[in-house]
Amino acid sequence: MNKGSILKHKIKNAADTGAWRNQSPYLDKKTCIGCGNCVKYCPDACIVLREAVKKGKKVKFANIDKKFCKGCGVCAQVCPVKAIAMK
C-alpha cells in the first residue's frame, strides 16, 4: 500500500490568483518576530519565512507572495504582534 507521494509543481505554470483581491497584506518587517503563525495558517500557502542579517544577527521575517495571495486576511488575524495589516 502506498503511504503518500510528493507532487512536483512548476510555479511558472501556476495561475496568477492575486489579481482580483480587494485587500492586500502589508508586512512591517521591523515588527515581525518570525514566529511563523502566518505561514501555518495561510490557506493559499503564499507566505514563507526568510532569513536576513540585522546588526550581525540572523533574524527571520515573513515574505508574502502577492501574486498568489487572495487577500483573505487570515495572516493579519493570527499575527501575535500585528505586523501584518490588510489595506
Stockholm file with secondary structure:
# STOCKHOLM 1.0

chainA/1-87         MNKGSILKHKIKNAADTGAWRNQSPYLDKKTCIGCGNCVKYCPDACIVLREAVKKGKKVKFANIDKKFCKGCGVCAQVCPVKAIAMK
#=GR chainA/1-87 SS CCCCCCCCCCGGGSCCCGGGCSCCEEECTTTCCCCCHHHHHCTTCCEEEEEEEETTEEEEEEEECTTTCCCCCHHHHHCTTCCEEEC
#=GC SS_cons        CCCCCCCCCCGGGSCCCGGGCSCCEEECTTTCCCCCHHHHHCTTCCEEEEEEEETTEEEEEEEECTTTCCCCCHHHHHCTTCCEEEC
//
